[in-house]
Amino acid sequence: MIRDVSGLVWFKSSYSSSSEGDSCVEIAVAPRTIHVRDSKNTAGPRLAFPSTAWTDFLSYASDGPLA
């Protein structure tokens, strides 16, 4: 986990470790919001999703056509 200047604590999946480096996304959980950023560019743009939208996305990704 990594805490940044905004106070968010960022983490990534243990499945994201590879010999090619950090090519994944990191997430940070805040009240009612999930923040997402590129692990290769932690100072770059971030996305913020309402927690309900993030839950719907995870359900779709794990049970839907992306699974």
MMTF fields as JSON, N, C-alpha, C and O atoms, coordinates in Angstrom:
{
  "mmtfVersion": "1.0.0",
  "mmtfProducer": "UNKNOWN",
  "numBonds": 267,
  "numAtoms": 268,
  "numGroups": 67,
  "numChains": 1,
  "numModels": 1,
  "chainsPerModel": [1],
  "groupsPerChain": [67],
  "chainIdList": ["A"],
  "bondAtomList": [4, 2, 8, 6, 12, 10, 16, 14, 20, 18, 24, 22, 28, 26, 32, 30, 36, 34, 40, 38, 44, 42, 48, 46, 52, 50, 56, 54, 60, 58, 64, 62, 68, 66, 72, 70, 76, 74, 80, 78, 84, 82, 88, 86, 92, 90, 96, 94, 100, 98, 104, 102, 108, 106, 112, 110, 116, 114, 120, 118, 124, 122, 128, 126, 132, 130, 136, 134, 140, 138, 144, 142, 148, 146, 152, 150, 156, 154, 160, 158, 164, 162, 168, 166, 172, 170, 176, 174, 180, 178, 184, 182, 188, 186, 192, 190, 196, 194, 200, 198, 204, 202, 208, 206, 212, 210, 216, 214, 220, 218, 224, 222, 228, 226, 232, 230, 236, 234, 240, 238, 244, 242, 248, 246, 252, 250, 256, 254, 260, 258, 264, 262],
  "bondOrderList": [1, 1, 1, 1, 1, 1, 1, 1, 1, 1, 1, 1, 1, 1, 1, 1, 1, 1, 1, 1, 1, 1, 1, 1, 1, 1, 1, 1, 1, 1, 1, 1, 1, 1, 1, 1, 1, 1, 1, 1, 1, 1, 1, 1, 1, 1, 1, 1, 1, 1, 1, 1, 1, 1, 1, 1, 1, 1, 1, 1, 1, 1, 1, 1, 1, 1],
  "groupList": [{"groupName": "MET", "atomNameList": ["N", "CA", "C", "O"], "elementList": ["N", "C", "C", "O"], "formalChargeList": [0, 0, 0, 0], "bondAtomList": [1, 0, 2, 1, 3, 2], "bondOrderList": [1, 1, 2], "singleLetterCode": "M", "chemCompType": "L-PEPTIDE LINKING"}, {"groupName": "ILE", "atomNameList": ["N", "CA", "C", "O"], "elementList": ["N", "C", "C", "O"], "formalChargeList": [0, 0, 0, 0], "bondAtomList": [1, 0, 2, 1, 3, 2], "bondOrderList": [1, 1, 2], "singleLetterCode": "I", "chemCompType": "L-PEPTIDE LINKING"}, {"groupName": "ARG", "atomNameList": ["N", "CA", "C", "O"], "elementList": ["N", "C", "C", "O"], "formalChargeList": [0, 0, 0, 0], "bondAtomList": [1, 0, 2, 1, 3, 2], "bondOrderList": [1, 1, 2], "singleLetterCode": "R", "chemCompType": "L-PEPTIDE LINKING"}, {"groupName": "ASP", "atomNameList": ["N", "CA", "C", "O"], "elementList": ["N", "C", "C", "O"], "formalChargeList": [0, 0, 0, 0], "bondAtomList": [1, 0, 2, 1, 3, 2], "bondOrderList": [1, 1, 2], "singleLetterCode": "D", "chemCompType": "L-PEPTIDE LINKING"}, {"groupName": "VAL", "atomNameList": ["N", "CA", "C", "O"], "elementList": ["N", "C", "C", "O"], "formalChargeList": [0, 0, 0, 0], "bondAtomList": [1, 0, 2, 1, 3, 2], "bondOrderList": [1, 1, 2], "singleLetterCode": "V", "chemCompType": "L-PEPTIDE LINKING"}, {"groupName": "SER", "atomNameList": ["N", "CA", "C", "O"], "elementList": ["N", "C", "C", "O"], "formalChargeList": [0, 0, 0, 0], "bondAtomList": [1, 0, 2, 1, 3, 2], "bondOrderList": [1, 1, 2], "singleLetterCode": "S", "chemCompType": "L-PEPTIDE LINKING"}, {"groupName": "GLY", "atomNameList": ["N", "CA", "C", "O"], "elementList": ["N", "C", "C", "O"], "formalChargeList": [0, 0, 0, 0], "bondAtomList": [1, 0, 2, 1, 3, 2], "bondOrderList": [1, 1, 2], "singleLetterCode": "G", "chemCompType": "PEPTIDE LINKING"}, {"groupName": "LEU", "atomNameList": ["N", "CA", "C", "O"], "elementList": ["N", "C", "C", "O"], "formalChargeList": [0, 0, 0, 0], "bondAtomList": [1, 0, 2, 1, 3, 2], "bondOrderList": [1, 1, 2], "singleLetterCode": "L", "chemCompType": "L-PEPTIDE LINKING"}, {"groupName": "TRP", "atomNameList": ["N", "CA", "C", "O"], "elementList": ["N", "C", "C", "O"], "formalChargeList": [0, 0, 0, 0], "bondAtomList": [1, 0, 2, 1, 3, 2], "bondOrderList": [1, 1, 2], "singleLetterCode": "W", "chemCompType": "L-PEPTIDE LINKING"}, {"groupName": "PHE", "atomNameList": ["N", "CA", "C", "O"], "elementList": ["N", "C", "C", "O"], "formalChargeList": [0, 0, 0, 0], "bondAtomList": [1, 0, 2, 1, 3, 2], "bondOrderList": [1, 1, 2], "singleLetterCode": "F", "chemCompType": "L-PEPTIDE LINKING"}, {"groupName": "LYS", "atomNameList": ["N", "CA", "C", "O"], "elementList": ["N", "C", "C", "O"], "formalChargeList": [0, 0, 0, 0], "bondAtomList": [1, 0, 2, 1, 3, 2], "bondOrderList": [1, 1, 2], "singleLetterCode": "K", "chemCompType": "L-PEPTIDE LINKING"}, {"groupName": "TYR", "atomNameList": ["N", "CA", "C", "O"], "elementList": ["N", "C", "C", "O"], "formalChargeList": [0, 0, 0, 0], "bondAtomList": [1, 0, 2, 1, 3, 2], "bondOrderList": [1, 1, 2], "singleLetterCode": "Y", "chemCompType": "L-PEPTIDE LINKING"}, {"groupName": "GLU", "atomNameList": ["N", "CA", "C", "O"], "elementList": ["N", "C", "C", "O"], "formalChargeList": [0, 0, 0, 0], "bondAtomList": [1, 0, 2, 1, 3, 2], "bondOrderList": [1, 1, 2], "singleLetterCode": "E", "chemCompType": "L-PEPTIDE LINKING"}, {"groupName": "CYS", "atomNameList": ["N", "CA", "C", "O"], "elementList": ["N", "C", "C", "O"], "formalChargeList": [0, 0, 0, 0], "bondAtomList": [1, 0, 2, 1, 3, 2], "bondOrderList": [1, 1, 2], "singleLetterCode": "C", "chemCompType": "L-PEPTIDE LINKING"}, {"groupName": "ALA", "atomNameList": ["N", "CA", "C", "O"], "elementList": ["N", "C", "C", "O"], "formalChargeList": [0, 0, 0, 0], "bondAtomList": [1, 0, 2, 1, 3, 2], "bondOrderList": [1, 1, 2], "singleLetterCode": "A", "chemCompType": "L-PEPTIDE LINKING"}, {"groupName": "PRO", "atomNameList": ["N", "CA", "C", "O"], "elementList": ["N", "C", "C", "O"], "formalChargeList": [0, 0, 0, 0], "bondAtomList": [1, 0, 2, 1, 3, 2], "bondOrderList": [1, 1, 2], "singleLetterCode": "P", "chemCompType": "L-PEPTIDE LINKING"}, {"groupName": "THR", "atomNameList": ["N", "CA", "C", "O"], "elementList": ["N", "C", "C", "O"], "formalChargeList": [0, 0, 0, 0], "bondAtomList": [1, 0, 2, 1, 3, 2], "bondOrderList": [1, 1, 2], "singleLetterCode": "T", "chemCompType": "L-PEPTIDE LINKING"}, {"groupName": "HIS", "atomNameList": ["N", "CA", "C", "O"], "elementList": ["N", "C", "C", "O"], "formalChargeList": [0, 0, 0, 0], "bondAtomList": [1, 0, 2, 1, 3, 2], "bondOrderList": [1, 1, 2], "singleLetterCode": "H", "chemCompType": "L-PEPTIDE LINKING"}, {"groupName": "ASN", "atomNameList": ["N", "CA", "C", "O"], "elementList": ["N", "C", "C", "O"], "formalChargeList": [0, 0, 0, 0], "bondAtomList": [1, 0, 2, 1, 3, 2], "bondOrderList": [1, 1, 2], "singleLetterCode": "N", "chemCompType": "L-PEPTIDE LINKING"}],
  "groupTypeList": [0, 1, 2, 3, 4, 5, 6, 7, 4, 8, 9, 10, 5, 5, 11, 5, 5, 5, 5, 12, 6, 3, 5, 13, 4, 12, 1, 14, 4, 14, 15, 2, 16, 1, 17, 4, 2, 3, 5, 10, 18, 16, 14, 6, 15, 2, 7, 14, 9, 15, 5, 16, 14, 8, 16, 3, 9, 7, 5, 11, 14, 5, 3, 6, 15, 7, 14],
  "groupIdList": [1, 2, 3, 4, 5, 6, 7, 8, 9, 10, 11, 12, 13, 14, 15, 16, 17, 18, 19, 20, 21, 22, 23, 24, 25, 26, 27, 28, 29, 30, 31, 32, 33, 34, 35, 36, 37, 38, 39, 40, 41, 42, 43, 44, 45, 46, 47, 48, 49, 50, 51, 52, 53, 54, 55, 56, 57, 58, 59, 60, 61, 62, 63, 64, 65, 66, 67],
  "secStructList": [7, 3, 3, 7, 6, 6, 1, 7, 3, 3, 3, 7, 7, 4, 4, 4, 7, 7, 6, 6, 7, 7, 7, 1, 3, 3, 3, 3, 3, 3, 6, 6, 3, 3, 3, 3, 3, 3, 6, 6, 7, 6, 6, 1, 7, 3, 3, 3, 3, 3, 2, 2, 2, 2, 2, 2, 2, 2, 2, 2, 2, 2, 2, 1, 6, 6, 7],
  "xCoordList": [0.835, 0.0, 0.877, 1.953, 0.391, 1.122, 0.182, -0.909, 0.589, -0.205, 0.386, 1.595, -0.48, 0.015, -0.342, -0.923, 0.008, -0.191, -1.662, -1.976, -2.554, -3.98, -4.534, -5.677, -3.724, -4.183, -4.803, -5.146, -4.95, -5.495, -4.447, -3.251, -4.897, -4.007, -4.266, -5.368, -3.254, -3.367, -2.86, -1.879, -3.539, -3.061, -3.427, -4.285, -2.766, -3.041, -3.134, -2.729, -3.665, -3.844, -2.507, -1.526, -2.476, -1.259, -1.016, 0.097, -2.032, -1.886, -1.156, -0.799, -0.931, -0.343, 1.179, 1.777, 1.81, 3.274, 3.726, 3.211, 4.69, 5.22, 6.675, 7.179, 7.333, 8.733, 8.883, 9.987, 7.775, 7.803, 7.566, 7.475, 7.467, 7.267, 5.822, 5.015, 5.513, 4.178, 3.302, 3.275, 2.599, 1.696, 0.273, -0.338, -0.24, -1.584, -2.19, -1.614, -3.334, -3.981, -3.905, -3.769, -3.993, -4.069, -5.405, -5.932, -5.952, -7.19, -7.003, -6.155, -7.81, -7.87, -9.343, -10.147, -9.678, -11.069, -11.252, -10.521, -12.231, -12.61, -14.112, -14.783, -14.635, -16.074, -16.89, -16.815, -17.648, -18.566, -17.882, -18.568, -16.542, -15.821, -14.653, -13.954, -14.453, -13.291, -12.444, -12.943, -11.176, -10.246, -9.374, -8.963, -9.094, -8.299, -7.214, -7.471, -5.984, -4.888, -3.975, -4.03, -3.146, -2.16, -0.946, -0.388, -0.537, 0.6, 1.917, 2.877, 1.975, 3.196, 3.3, 4.378, 2.185, 2.158, 1.299, 0.184, 1.824, 1.03, 0.692, -0.234, 1.414, 1.104, 0.163, -0.24, -0.186, -1.037, -2.505, -2.864, -3.351, -4.788, -5.335, -4.791, -6.41, -7.094, -8.567, -9.126, -9.164, -10.606, -11.235, -10.628, -12.433, -13.167, -14.564, -15.259, -14.966, -16.261, -17.054, -16.487, -18.361, -19.177, -19.027, -18.906, -19.035, -18.813, -19.845, -19.527, -21.065, -22.081, -21.727, -21.943, -21.187, -20.773, -19.591, -19.522, -18.665, -17.512, -17.979, -17.483, -18.919, -19.465, -20.124, -19.945, -20.885, -21.514, -20.462, -20.613, -19.399, -18.324, -17.666, -17.458, -17.339, -16.703, -17.604, -17.132, -18.892, -19.841, -19.871, -19.852, -19.916, -19.932, -18.637, -18.668, -17.503, -16.208, -16.013, -15.375, -16.55, -16.325, -17.401, -17.131, -18.615, -19.713, -20.239, -20.946, -19.907, -20.448, -19.579, -18.772, -19.741, -19.019, -17.503, -16.774, -17.019, -15.573, -14.905, -13.684, -15.704, -15.147, -14.515, -14.004],
  "yCoordList": [-1.183, 0.0, 1.243, 1.275, 2.245, 3.504, 4.643, 4.757, 5.478, 6.657, 7.851, 8.081, 8.609, 9.781, 11.055, 11.002, 12.197, 13.474, 13.8, 14.595, 13.209, 13.466, 12.69, 12.902, 11.787, 10.974, 9.659, 8.831, 9.456, 8.192, 7.092, 7.338, 5.897, 4.742, 3.891, 3.375, 3.743, 3.053, 1.628, 1.355, 0.72, -0.659, -1.268, -0.755, -2.369, -3.077, -4.561, -5.031, -5.274, -6.709, -7.423, -7.027, -8.467, -9.287, -10.016, -10.479, -10.124, -10.754, -9.849, -10.298, -8.59, -7.645, -7.687, -7.052, -8.396, -8.49, -9.322, -10.412, -8.793, -9.523, -9.153, -8.2, -9.905, -9.618, -8.374, -7.852, -7.894, -6.722, -5.424, -4.364, -5.48, -4.267, -4.073, -5.002, -2.866, -2.541, -2.022, -0.822, -2.913, -2.542, -2.845, -3.804, -2.032, -2.3, -1.009, 0.07, -1.139, -0.006, -0.177, -1.288, 0.933, 0.944, 1.557, 2.4, 1.135, 1.737, 2.247, 1.765, 3.227, 3.765, 3.912, 4.379, 3.513, 3.559, 4.755, 4.923, 5.572, 6.708, 6.574, 5.78, 7.322, 7.226, 7.472, 8.544, 6.487, 6.541, 6.702, 6.906, 6.618, 6.812, 5.838, 5.575, 5.303, 4.474, 5.254, 5.673, 5.447, 6.163, 5.142, 4.141, 5.402, 4.49, 5.302, 6.396, 4.747, 5.41, 4.358, 3.18, 4.799, 3.952, 3.808, 4.809, 2.588, 2.38, 2.864, 3.096, 3.021, 3.511, 5.034, 5.59, 5.706, 7.167, 7.628, 8.115, 7.472, 7.763, 9.242, 9.583, 10.117, 11.545, 11.958, 13.118, 11.022, 11.316, 11.401, 11.459, 11.409, 11.528, 10.362, 9.258, 10.637, 9.625, 9.623, 10.633, 8.49, 8.366, 8.184, 7.587, 8.686, 8.51, 8.008, 8.587, 6.938, 6.315, 6.242, 5.973, 6.479, 6.196, 4.716, 3.879, 4.393, 3.001, 2.058, 0.901, 2.522, 1.659, 1.342, 0.22, 2.318, 2.079, 1.118, 0.269, 1.233, 0.33, -1.1, -2.046, -1.254, -2.581, -3.179, -4.363, -2.375, -2.848, -3.253, -4.278, -2.462, -2.788, -4.113, -4.957, -4.31, -5.559, -6.757, -7.815, -6.595, -7.672, -7.992, -9.161, -6.967, -7.155, -7.811, -8.723, -7.348, -7.879, -9.328, -10.099, -9.708, -11.074, -12.056, -13.253, -11.573, -12.475, -12.276, -13.137, -11.162, -10.836, -11.339, -12.249, -10.749, -11.207, -11.009, -11.584, -10.215, -10.029, -11.166, -11.315, -11.959, -13.028, -14.131, -15.099],
  "zCoordList": [0.0, 0.0, 0.0, 0.597, -0.676, -0.788, -0.404, -0.962, 0.532, 0.895, 0.15, 0.184, -0.524, -1.246, -0.492, 0.592, -1.071, -0.387, -0.147, 0.739, -0.908, -0.71, 0.474, 0.879, 1.032, 2.15, 1.722, 2.566, 0.415, -0.065, 0.075, -0.086, 0.372, 0.453, -0.779, -0.962, -1.622, -2.901, -2.793, -2.101, -3.484, -3.539, -4.873, -5.591, -5.2, -6.447, -6.157, -5.094, -7.1, -6.955, -6.845, -7.476, -6.048, -5.971, -7.285, -7.535, -8.122, -9.433, -10.427, -11.515, -10.074, -11.023, -11.064, -11.933, -10.176, -10.185, -11.371, -11.619, -12.092, -13.242, -13.448, -12.853, -14.283, -14.585, -15.45, -15.602, -16.02, -16.895, -16.141, -16.761, -14.84, -14.058, -13.659, -13.705, -13.27, -12.772, -13.899, -14.17, -14.545, -15.635, -15.207, -15.678, -14.326, -13.82, -13.285, -13.421, -12.688, -12.048, -10.541, -10.029, -9.852, -8.398, -8.026, -8.751, -6.898, -6.424, -5.005, -4.254, -4.664, -3.307, -2.953, -3.76, -1.757, -1.306, -0.38, 0.596, -0.702, 0.134, 0.401, -0.258, 1.338, 1.594, 0.316, -0.283, -0.078, -1.227, -2.578, -3.579, -2.644, -3.901, -4.01, -3.032, -5.224, -5.528, -6.531, -7.576, -6.217, -7.087, -7.81, -7.223, -9.088, -9.914, -10.616, -11.12, -10.642, -11.352, -11.974, -11.622, -12.894, -13.556, -12.645, -12.196, -12.371, -11.468, -12.068, -11.334, -13.391, -14.038, -14.001, -14.214, -13.73, -13.72, -12.547, -12.734, -11.355, -10.16, -10.006, -9.269, -10.677, -10.623, -11.749, -11.827, -12.615, -13.761, -13.398, -12.222, -14.415, -14.194, -13.377, -13.389, -12.679, -11.875, -12.242, -12.668, -12.07, -12.251, -10.88, -9.991, -10.704, -9.452, -9.787, -10.622, -9.134, -9.375, -8.079, -7.02, -8.153, -6.972, -6.621, -7.514, -5.346, -4.947, -5.555, -5.831, -5.768, -6.388, -7.839, -8.297, -8.562, -9.952, -9.993, -10.882, -9.053, -8.995, -8.718, -9.33, -7.81, -7.507, -8.739, -9.024, -9.471, -10.71, -11.739, -12.404, -11.878, -12.811, -12.444, -13.316, -11.179, -10.75, -11.015, -11.433, -10.774, -11.046, -12.533, -12.917, -13.369, -14.819, -15.296, -16.123, -14.776, -15.209, -14.786, -15.504, -13.638, -13.153, -13.601, -13.711, -13.861, -14.222, -15.635, -16.159, -16.25, -17.559, -18.694, -18.508, -19.871, -21.06, -20.99, -21.799, -20.047, -19.916, -19.152, -19.19, -18.464, -17.607, -18.421, -17.858]
}
